[in-house]
Amino acid sequence: MTGCAVAAATVAVLLPYGGGGGGRTAPVAASRTAPGARDTAVRAPATCTDPEASLRPSTADGPAVRRVKERGRLIAGVDQNSYRWGYRDPATGELSGFDIDLVRAVAKAILGDPDKVTFLAIPTNQRIPALQKGKVDIVVRTMTVNCDRVRQVAFSTAYFEAGQQVLAPKGSPVTAFDDSLRGKKVCTAKGSTGESELRREAHGASVLTVPNQLDCLVRLQLGQVDAVVTDSALAAGQAAQDPSVRLVGKPFTTESYGVAMNLRDEDLVRRVNAVLEDYRRGGGESPWMLAYRKWLAADLKGITAPPEPKYRD
């Protein structure tokens, strides 16, 4: 599924992750490190007590940033099915959403042009493999930072906070992430935090996993499942898409979304954190707050500021 190129020199297309886009993404894996450059891995602390703490920001060019500049475009793994976050606007045919705006801010900071991006649509369970195999430079896809993931990929500081919550049809006997799920069928995305939580405690429900969270909404609409467990932020977008469903109960976890990168790309992590520092700056008129009001405020009310960054070195 390929979008239109913005211009010959500023590629902004959406490619599916996998065979369909293999020919377009192969050079990325081959150029993971600039010739003669030495990789510096981002090392997670031996004891994980604060996974949201990231590397301090810097605008210095290292091998990863130079790789992006030499290529002339940023390759970003995103969602194309999450309303308000990363989705194809049917009115314009363009990728839109809070995560998409953030990707463009990173491209503008590194390449001087927010349109110098190649977007790859990546299923939830392929976010980490896409980074490890060098298919993408960054993943901006409502990806929760946790101790398991920081051992596999590097994260920026948090750019949004949410929590796991239950989505169910209006009038459903399911009322929260509790024993009202007993005997029900619950859907969640494979490789998601929701899957981890349901594996830990399913409250007597049977669990169906699918590649993407939007697949769960479709299953719910078709009556094939009784409820969905997903991030409250994504669930709010799904409820906005379909007024026959609603969020029930309260979020039962607290989670931070981060921009994910390859563990070797320390300089890129620091550069993205510098972008986020600028993105948060400006109070109510910061780029972050403007994006929040544009995309999320109608469904996620009451947020007055972005999350504060945490740094570890």
PyMOL commands that set and color helices and strands:
alter all, ss='L'
color gray80, all
select helices_A, chain A and resi 19-30+63-71+98-111+124-132+147-150+179-181+193-200+213-221+232-241+266-280+283-285+287-295
alter helices_A, ss='H'
color red, helices_A
select strands_A, chain A and resi 14-16+74-78+81-82+86-88+95-96+117-121+138-139+154-162+164-169+185-189+206-210+227-231+245-248+255-261
alter strands_A, ss='S'
color yellow, strands_A
deselect
rebuild
show_as cartoon
